[in-house]
Amino acid sequence: MITLTRMKGERFTLNSDHIETLEETPDTVVTMLNGHKYLVREKSGEIISKIELFRRNCSKPAVL
């Protein structure tokens, strides 16, 4: 899950495994596998970095 910011400033959390495409038109549009689209403040590179960080954290063994 990653947190993104809508154009009006509201933050929301998105399941990054369901992202189909990222487009900069020049605003960033996140298109999900189900067809829903989100217009966000973050650029594509920043979103990709958030996804990479999330996946790295998921692959770390749990510390008990």
PDB file of N, CA, C and O in Angstrom, chain B, residues numbered from 101:
ATOM      1  N   MET B 101       0.851  -1.172   0.000  1.00  0.00           N
ATOM      2  CA  MET B 101       0.000   0.000   0.000  1.00  0.00           C
ATOM      3  C   MET B 101       0.898   1.237   0.000  1.00  0.00           C
ATOM      4  O   MET B 101       1.915   1.273   0.693  1.00  0.00           O
ATOM      5  N   ILE B 102       0.520   2.237  -0.773  1.00  0.00           N
ATOM      6  CA  ILE B 102       1.254   3.500  -0.814  1.00  0.00           C
ATOM      7  C   ILE B 102       0.276   4.649  -0.584  1.00  0.00           C
ATOM      8  O   ILE B 102      -0.912   4.540  -0.887  1.00  0.00           O
ATOM      9  N   THR B 103       0.787   5.735  -0.052  1.00  0.00           N
ATOM     10  CA  THR B 103      -0.041   6.909   0.195  1.00  0.00           C
ATOM     11  C   THR B 103       0.260   7.954  -0.869  1.00  0.00           C
ATOM     12  O   THR B 103       1.419   8.285  -1.118  1.00  0.00           O
ATOM     13  N   LEU B 104      -0.795   8.471  -1.494  1.00  0.00           N
ATOM     14  CA  LEU B 104      -0.685   9.489  -2.535  1.00  0.00           C
ATOM     15  C   LEU B 104      -1.543  10.693  -2.158  1.00  0.00           C
ATOM     16  O   LEU B 104      -2.318  10.644  -1.203  1.00  0.00           O
ATOM     17  N   THR B 105      -1.391  11.776  -2.924  1.00  0.00           N
ATOM     18  CA  THR B 105      -2.104  13.018  -2.644  1.00  0.00           C
ATOM     19  C   THR B 105      -2.923  13.436  -3.853  1.00  0.00           C
ATOM     20  O   THR B 105      -2.384  13.602  -4.947  1.00  0.00           O
ATOM     21  N   ARG B 106      -4.229  13.606  -3.657  1.00  0.00           N
ATOM     22  CA  ARG B 106      -5.091  14.120  -4.726  1.00  0.00           C
ATOM     23  C   ARG B 106      -4.723  15.576  -5.000  1.00  0.00           C
ATOM     24  O   ARG B 106      -4.043  16.198  -4.184  1.00  0.00           O
ATOM     25  N   MET B 107      -5.148  16.117  -6.101  1.00  0.00           N
ATOM     26  CA  MET B 107      -4.800  17.478  -6.499  1.00  0.00           C
ATOM     27  C   MET B 107      -5.280  18.518  -5.487  1.00  0.00           C
ATOM     28  O   MET B 107      -4.651  19.566  -5.342  1.00  0.00           O
ATOM     29  N   LYS B 108      -6.379  18.249  -4.788  1.00  0.00           N
ATOM     30  CA  LYS B 108      -6.907  19.201  -3.802  1.00  0.00           C
ATOM     31  C   LYS B 108      -6.261  19.037  -2.436  1.00  0.00           C
ATOM     32  O   LYS B 108      -6.614  19.755  -1.502  1.00  0.00           O
ATOM     33  N   GLY B 109      -5.317  18.103  -2.298  1.00  0.00           N
ATOM     34  CA  GLY B 109      -4.570  17.946  -1.059  1.00  0.00           C
ATOM     35  C   GLY B 109      -4.966  16.780  -0.179  1.00  0.00           C
ATOM     36  O   GLY B 109      -4.279  16.503   0.804  1.00  0.00           O
ATOM     37  N   GLU B 110      -6.052  16.085  -0.495  1.00  0.00           N
ATOM     38  CA  GLU B 110      -6.467  14.950   0.328  1.00  0.00           C
ATOM     39  C   GLU B 110      -5.517  13.783   0.081  1.00  0.00           C
ATOM     40  O   GLU B 110      -5.177  13.470  -1.060  1.00  0.00           O
ATOM     41  N   ARG B 111      -5.097  13.148   1.170  1.00  0.00           N
ATOM     42  CA  ARG B 111      -4.214  11.996   1.056  1.00  0.00           C
ATOM     43  C   ARG B 111      -5.057  10.725   1.121  1.00  0.00           C
ATOM     44  O   ARG B 111      -6.062  10.666   1.830  1.00  0.00           O
ATOM     45  N   PHE B 112      -4.628   9.703   0.362  1.00  0.00           N
ATOM     46  CA  PHE B 112      -5.332   8.424   0.370  1.00  0.00           C
ATOM     47  C   PHE B 112      -4.323   7.307   0.147  1.00  0.00           C
ATOM     48  O   PHE B 112      -3.231   7.533  -0.372  1.00  0.00           O
ATOM     49  N   THR B 113      -4.703   6.104   0.546  1.00  0.00           N
ATOM     50  CA  THR B 113      -3.828   4.943   0.419  1.00  0.00           C
ATOM     51  C   THR B 113      -4.358   4.039  -0.674  1.00  0.00           C
ATOM     52  O   THR B 113      -5.558   3.790  -0.788  1.00  0.00           O
ATOM     53  N   LEU B 114      -3.420   3.557  -1.474  1.00  0.00           N
ATOM     54  CA  LEU B 114      -3.771   2.808  -2.682  1.00  0.00           C
ATOM     55  C   LEU B 114      -3.022   1.481  -2.689  1.00  0.00           C
ATOM     56  O   LEU B 114      -1.860   1.425  -2.287  1.00  0.00           O
ATOM     57  N   ASN B 115      -3.669   0.425  -3.136  1.00  0.00           N
ATOM     58  CA  ASN B 115      -3.003  -0.869  -3.290  1.00  0.00           C
ATOM     59  C   ASN B 115      -2.187  -0.815  -4.580  1.00  0.00           C
ATOM     60  O   ASN B 115      -2.741  -0.858  -5.679  1.00  0.00           O
ATOM     61  N   SER B 116      -0.865  -0.721  -4.434  1.00  0.00           N
ATOM     62  CA  SER B 116      -0.002  -0.540  -5.599  1.00  0.00           C
ATOM     63  C   SER B 116       0.035  -1.772  -6.507  1.00  0.00           C
ATOM     64  O   SER B 116       0.446  -1.662  -7.662  1.00  0.00           O
ATOM     65  N   ASP B 117      -0.382  -2.934  -6.017  1.00  0.00           N
ATOM     66  CA  ASP B 117      -0.428  -4.132  -6.857  1.00  0.00           C
ATOM     67  C   ASP B 117      -1.522  -4.045  -7.916  1.00  0.00           C
ATOM     68  O   ASP B 117      -1.541  -4.843  -8.852  1.00  0.00           O
ATOM     69  N   HIS B 118      -2.437  -3.078  -7.776  1.00  0.00           N
ATOM     70  CA  HIS B 118      -3.557  -2.958  -8.702  1.00  0.00           C
ATOM     71  C   HIS B 118      -3.377  -1.823  -9.708  1.00  0.00           C
ATOM     72  O   HIS B 118      -4.303  -1.504 -10.454  1.00  0.00           O
ATOM     73  N   ILE B 119      -2.194  -1.215  -9.733  1.00  0.00           N
ATOM     74  CA  ILE B 119      -1.939  -0.143 -10.701  1.00  0.00           C
ATOM     75  C   ILE B 119      -1.655  -0.757 -12.064  1.00  0.00           C
ATOM     76  O   ILE B 119      -0.828  -1.659 -12.194  1.00  0.00           O
ATOM     77  N   GLU B 120      -2.352  -0.255 -13.073  1.00  0.00           N
ATOM     78  CA  GLU B 120      -2.115  -0.712 -14.442  1.00  0.00           C
ATOM     79  C   GLU B 120      -1.141   0.217 -15.151  1.00  0.00           C
ATOM     80  O   GLU B 120      -0.170  -0.243 -15.751  1.00  0.00           O
ATOM     81  N   THR B 121      -1.397   1.550 -15.086  1.00  0.00           N
ATOM     82  CA  THR B 121      -0.513   2.501 -15.758  1.00  0.00           C
ATOM     83  C   THR B 121      -0.356   3.775 -14.936  1.00  0.00           C
ATOM     84  O   THR B 121      -1.209   4.123 -14.118  1.00  0.00           O
ATOM     85  N   LEU B 122       0.771   4.464 -15.180  1.00  0.00           N
ATOM     86  CA  LEU B 122       1.027   5.801 -14.674  1.00  0.00           C
ATOM     87  C   LEU B 122       1.285   6.680 -15.887  1.00  0.00           C
ATOM     88  O   LEU B 122       2.090   6.329 -16.749  1.00  0.00           O
ATOM     89  N   GLU B 123       0.603   7.825 -15.958  1.00  0.00           N
ATOM     90  CA  GLU B 123       0.794   8.755 -17.078  1.00  0.00           C
ATOM     91  C   GLU B 123       0.999  10.158 -16.532  1.00  0.00           C
ATOM     92  O   GLU B 123       0.386  10.538 -15.534  1.00  0.00           O
ATOM     93  N   GLU B 124       1.862  10.927 -17.186  1.00  0.00           N
ATOM     94  CA  GLU B 124       2.011  12.342 -16.858  1.00  0.00           C
ATOM     95  C   GLU B 124       1.533  13.125 -18.069  1.00  0.00           C
ATOM     96  O   GLU B 124       2.112  13.038 -19.151  1.00  0.00           O
ATOM     97  N   THR B 125       0.459  13.897 -17.869  1.00  0.00           N
ATOM     98  CA  THR B 125      -0.227  14.520 -19.012  1.00  0.00           C
ATOM     99  C   THR B 125      -0.463  16.029 -18.919  1.00  0.00           C
ATOM    100  O   THR B 125      -1.417  16.418 -19.593  1.00  0.00           O
ATOM    101  N   PRO B 126       0.174  16.924 -18.257  1.00  0.00           N
ATOM    102  CA  PRO B 126       1.353  16.827 -17.403  1.00  0.00           C
ATOM    103  C   PRO B 126       1.039  16.381 -15.981  1.00  0.00           C
ATOM    104  O   PRO B 126       1.951  15.971 -15.263  1.00  0.00           O
ATOM    105  N   ASP B 127      -0.234  16.446 -15.543  1.00  0.00           N
ATOM    106  CA  ASP B 127      -0.568  15.920 -14.214  1.00  0.00           C
ATOM    107  C   ASP B 127      -0.449  14.396 -14.252  1.00  0.00           C
ATOM    108  O   ASP B 127      -0.576  13.779 -15.310  1.00  0.00           O
ATOM    109  N   THR B 128      -0.208  13.810 -13.107  1.00  0.00           N
ATOM    110  CA  THR B 128      -0.046  12.356 -13.051  1.00  0.00           C
ATOM    111  C   THR B 128      -1.405  11.688 -12.892  1.00  0.00           C
ATOM    112  O   THR B 128      -2.182  12.026 -11.998  1.00  0.00           O
ATOM    113  N   VAL B 129      -1.673  10.734 -13.777  1.00  0.00           N
ATOM    114  CA  VAL B 129      -2.911   9.953 -13.743  1.00  0.00           C
ATOM    115  C   VAL B 129      -2.531   8.510 -13.445  1.00  0.00           C
ATOM    116  O   VAL B 129      -1.742   7.903 -14.168  1.00  0.00           O
ATOM    117  N   VAL B 130      -3.105   7.967 -12.367  1.00  0.00           N
ATOM    118  CA  VAL B 130      -2.895   6.568 -11.994  1.00  0.00           C
ATOM    119  C   VAL B 130      -4.139   5.810 -12.448  1.00  0.00           C
ATOM    120  O   VAL B 130      -5.248   6.112 -12.007  1.00  0.00           O
ATOM    121  N   THR B 131      -3.956   4.834 -13.321  1.00  0.00           N
ATOM    122  CA  THR B 131      -5.070   4.015 -13.786  1.00  0.00           C
ATOM    123  C   THR B 131      -4.951   2.640 -13.152  1.00  0.00           C
ATOM    124  O   THR B 131      -3.907   1.992 -13.228  1.00  0.00           O
ATOM    125  N   MET B 132      -6.033   2.207 -12.529  1.00  0.00           N
ATOM    126  CA  MET B 132      -6.057   0.923 -11.836  1.00  0.00           C
ATOM    127  C   MET B 132      -6.539  -0.179 -12.782  1.00  0.00           C
ATOM    128  O   MET B 132      -7.101   0.105 -13.839  1.00  0.00           O
ATOM    129  N   LEU B 133      -6.316  -1.431 -12.397  1.00  0.00           N
ATOM    130  CA  LEU B 133      -6.742  -2.562 -13.216  1.00  0.00           C
ATOM    131  C   LEU B 133      -8.249  -2.583 -13.450  1.00  0.00           C
ATOM    132  O   LEU B 133      -8.713  -3.088 -14.472  1.00  0.00           O
ATOM    133  N   ASN B 134      -9.021  -2.031 -12.496  1.00  0.00           N
ATOM    134  CA  ASN B 134     -10.482  -2.020 -12.627  1.00  0.00           C
ATOM    135  C   ASN B 134     -10.982  -0.826 -13.439  1.00  0.00           C
ATOM    136  O   ASN B 134     -12.190  -0.657 -13.608  1.00  0.00           O
ATOM    137  N   GLY B 135     -10.049   0.018 -13.950  1.00  0.00           N
ATOM    138  CA  GLY B 135     -10.426   1.155 -14.774  1.00  0.00           C
ATOM    139  C   GLY B 135     -10.543   2.476 -14.035  1.00  0.00           C
ATOM    140  O   GLY B 135     -10.617   3.525 -14.674  1.00  0.00           O
ATOM    141  N   HIS B 136     -10.561   2.458 -12.703  1.00  0.00           N
ATOM    142  CA  HIS B 136     -10.623   3.716 -11.942  1.00  0.00           C
ATOM    143  C   HIS B 136      -9.355   4.512 -12.168  1.00  0.00           C
ATOM    144  O   HIS B 136      -8.263   3.953 -12.270  1.00  0.00           O
ATOM    145  N   LYS B 137      -9.513   5.830 -12.246  1.00  0.00           N
ATOM    146  CA  LYS B 137      -8.383   6.721 -12.468  1.00  0.00           C
ATOM    147  C   LYS B 137      -8.292   7.708 -11.319  1.00  0.00           C
ATOM    148  O   LYS B 137      -9.306   8.176 -10.801  1.00  0.00           O
ATOM    149  N   TYR B 138      -7.058   8.019 -10.925  1.00  0.00           N
ATOM    150  CA  TYR B 138      -6.793   8.980  -9.863  1.00  0.00           C
ATOM    151  C   TYR B 138      -5.817  10.018 -10.385  1.00  0.00           C
ATOM    152  O   TYR B 138      -4.771   9.673 -10.934  1.00  0.00           O
ATOM    153  N   LEU B 139      -6.156  11.291 -10.215  1.00  0.00           N
ATOM    154  CA  LEU B 139      -5.284  12.406 -10.561  1.00  0.00           C
ATOM    155  C   LEU B 139      -4.549  12.790  -9.289  1.00  0.00           C
ATOM    156  O   LEU B 139      -5.178  13.173  -8.303  1.00  0.00           O
ATOM    157  N   VAL B 140      -3.212  12.689  -9.300  1.00  0.00           N
ATOM    158  CA  VAL B 140      -2.432  12.890  -8.077  1.00  0.00           C
ATOM    159  C   VAL B 140      -1.320  13.908  -8.290  1.00  0.00           C
ATOM    160  O   VAL B 140      -0.924  14.197  -9.419  1.00  0.00           O
ATOM    161  N   ARG B 141      -0.823  14.447  -7.172  1.00  0.00           N
ATOM    162  CA  ARG B 141       0.247  15.453  -7.194  1.00  0.00           C
ATOM    163  C   ARG B 141       1.617  14.843  -7.467  1.00  0.00           C
ATOM    164  O   ARG B 141       2.468  15.480  -8.086  1.00  0.00           O
ATOM    165  N   GLU B 142       1.831  13.619  -7.012  1.00  0.00           N
ATOM    166  CA  GLU B 142       3.138  12.988  -7.154  1.00  0.00           C
ATOM    167  C   GLU B 142       3.442  12.697  -8.630  1.00  0.00           C
ATOM    168  O   GLU B 142       2.540  12.399  -9.414  1.00  0.00           O
ATOM    169  N   LYS B 143       4.713  12.787  -8.987  1.00  0.00           N
ATOM    170  CA  LYS B 143       5.165  12.433 -10.334  1.00  0.00           C
ATOM    171  C   LYS B 143       5.368  10.924 -10.403  1.00  0.00           C
ATOM    172  O   LYS B 143       5.474  10.260  -9.371  1.00  0.00           O
ATOM    173  N   SER B 144       5.420  10.388 -11.607  1.00  0.00           N
ATOM    174  CA  SER B 144       5.560   8.938 -11.805  1.00  0.00           C
ATOM    175  C   SER B 144       6.771   8.373 -11.079  1.00  0.00           C
ATOM    176  O   SER B 144       6.675   7.328 -10.435  1.00  0.00           O
ATOM    177  N   GLY B 145       7.910   9.053 -11.178  1.00  0.00           N
ATOM    178  CA  GLY B 145       9.125   8.561 -10.536  1.00  0.00           C
ATOM    179  C   GLY B 145       8.985   8.437  -9.037  1.00  0.00           C
ATOM    180  O   GLY B 145       9.495   7.490  -8.438  1.00  0.00           O
ATOM    181  N   GLU B 146       8.293   9.391  -8.421  1.00  0.00           N
ATOM    182  CA  GLU B 146       8.071   9.350  -6.977  1.00  0.00           C
ATOM    183  C   GLU B 146       7.155   8.186  -6.608  1.00  0.00           C
ATOM    184  O   GLU B 146       7.369   7.521  -5.595  1.00  0.00           O
ATOM    185  N   ILE B 147       6.146   7.942  -7.422  1.00  0.00           N
ATOM    186  CA  ILE B 147       5.229   6.828  -7.163  1.00  0.00           C
ATOM    187  C   ILE B 147       5.976   5.502  -7.293  1.00  0.00           C
ATOM    188  O   ILE B 147       5.792   4.601  -6.473  1.00  0.00           O
ATOM    189  N   ILE B 148       6.805   5.382  -8.304  1.00  0.00           N
ATOM    190  CA  ILE B 148       7.591   4.159  -8.489  1.00  0.00           C
ATOM    191  C   ILE B 148       8.513   3.943  -7.296  1.00  0.00           C
ATOM    192  O   ILE B 148       8.655   2.815  -6.824  1.00  0.00           O
ATOM    193  N   SER B 149       9.140   5.007  -6.804  1.00  0.00           N
ATOM    194  CA  SER B 149      10.000   4.894  -5.625  1.00  0.00           C
ATOM    195  C   SER B 149       9.221   4.429  -4.401  1.00  0.00           C
ATOM    196  O   SER B 149       9.717   3.615  -3.623  1.00  0.00           O
ATOM    197  N   LYS B 150       8.003   4.940  -4.225  1.00  0.00           N
ATOM    198  CA  LYS B 150       7.154   4.521  -3.104  1.00  0.00           C
ATOM    199  C   LYS B 150       6.808   3.035  -3.218  1.00  0.00           C
ATOM    200  O   LYS B 150       6.806   2.316  -2.219  1.00  0.00           O
ATOM    201  N   ILE B 151       6.518   2.586  -4.430  1.00  0.00           N
ATOM    202  CA  ILE B 151       6.187   1.175  -4.652  1.00  0.00           C
ATOM    203  C   ILE B 151       7.396   0.304  -4.339  1.00  0.00           C
ATOM    204  O   ILE B 151       7.266  -0.719  -3.666  1.00  0.00           O
ATOM    205  N   GLU B 152       8.583   0.706  -4.825  1.00  0.00           N
ATOM    206  CA  GLU B 152       9.797  -0.058  -4.566  1.00  0.00           C
ATOM    207  C   GLU B 152      10.085  -0.159  -3.070  1.00  0.00           C
ATOM    208  O   GLU B 152      10.430  -1.232  -2.575  1.00  0.00           O
ATOM    209  N   LEU B 153       9.944   0.956  -2.347  1.00  0.00           N
ATOM    210  CA  LEU B 153      10.177   0.963  -0.906  1.00  0.00           C
ATOM    211  C   LEU B 153       9.184   0.049  -0.194  1.00  0.00           C
ATOM    212  O   LEU B 153       9.565  -0.719   0.688  1.00  0.00           O
ATOM    213  N   PHE B 154       7.915   0.132  -0.577  1.00  0.00           N
ATOM    214  CA  PHE B 154       6.887  -0.721   0.021  1.00  0.00           C
ATOM    215  C   PHE B 154       7.222  -2.195  -0.190  1.00  0.00           C
ATOM    216  O   PHE B 154       7.136  -2.995   0.742  1.00  0.00           O
ATOM    217  N   ARG B 155       7.604  -2.554  -1.416  1.00  0.00           N
ATOM    218  CA  ARG B 155       7.901  -3.965  -1.716  1.00  0.00           C
ATOM    219  C   ARG B 155       9.158  -4.432  -0.997  1.00  0.00           C
ATOM    220  O   ARG B 155       9.219  -5.577  -0.550  1.00  0.00           O
ATOM    221  N   ARG B 156      10.160  -3.570  -0.878  1.00  0.00           N
ATOM    222  CA  ARG B 156      11.360  -3.934  -0.118  1.00  0.00           C
ATOM    223  C   ARG B 156      11.002  -4.209   1.342  1.00  0.00           C
ATOM    224  O   ARG B 156      11.483  -5.171   1.941  1.00  0.00           O
ATOM    225  N   ASN B 157      10.145  -3.343   1.910  1.00  0.00           N
ATOM    226  CA  ASN B 157       9.741  -3.522   3.307  1.00  0.00           C
ATOM    227  C   ASN B 157       8.918  -4.802   3.499  1.00  0.00           C
ATOM    228  O   ASN B 157       8.977  -5.431   4.556  1.00  0.00           O
ATOM    229  N   CYS B 158       8.163  -5.176   2.485  1.00  0.00           N
ATOM    230  CA  CYS B 158       7.344  -6.400   2.586  1.00  0.00           C
ATOM    231  C   CYS B 158       8.205  -7.644   2.569  1.00  0.00           C
ATOM    232  O   CYS B 158       7.821  -8.667   3.137  1.00  0.00           O
ATOM    233  N   SER B 159       9.360  -7.580   1.930  1.00  0.00           N
ATOM    234  CA  SER B 159      10.198  -8.771   1.805  1.00  0.00           C
ATOM    235  C   SER B 159      11.155  -8.969   2.974  1.00  0.00           C
ATOM    236  O   SER B 159      11.847  -9.984   3.047  1.00  0.00           O
ATOM    237  N   LYS B 160      11.196  -7.993   3.900  1.00  0.00           N
ATOM    238  CA  LYS B 160      12.054  -8.133   5.078  1.00  0.00           C
ATOM    239  C   LYS B 160      11.412  -9.119   6.052  1.00  0.00           C
ATOM    240  O   LYS B 160      10.193  -9.118   6.226  1.00  0.00           O
ATOM    241  N   PRO B 161      12.236  -9.965   6.688  1.00  0.00           N
ATOM    242  CA  PRO B 161      11.663 -10.873   7.685  1.00  0.00           C
ATOM    243  C   PRO B 161      11.142 -10.099   8.891  1.00  0.00           C
ATOM    244  O   PRO B 161      11.701  -9.071   9.275  1.00  0.00           O
ATOM    245  N   ALA B 162      10.094 -10.593   9.465  1.00  0.00           N
ATOM    246  CA  ALA B 162       9.502  -9.959  10.646  1.00  0.00           C
ATOM    247  C   ALA B 162      10.425 -10.142  11.841  1.00  0.00           C
ATOM    248  O   ALA B 162      11.008 -11.209  12.034  1.00  0.00           O
ATOM    249  N   VAL B 163      10.547  -9.100  12.630  1.00  0.00           N
ATOM    250  CA  VAL B 163      11.354  -9.170  13.838  1.00  0.00           C
ATOM    251  C   VAL B 163      10.399  -9.367  15.019  1.00  0.00           C
ATOM    252  O   VAL B 163       9.489  -8.568  15.239  1.00  0.00           O
ATOM    253  N   LEU B 164      10.619 -10.423  15.758  1.00  0.00           N
ATOM    254  CA  LEU B 164       9.752 -10.728  16.898  1.00  0.00           C
ATOM    255  C   LEU B 164      10.428 -10.436  18.202  1.00  0.00           C
ATOM    256  O   LEU B 164       9.836 -10.636  19.262  1.00  0.00           O
TER     257      LEU B 164
END
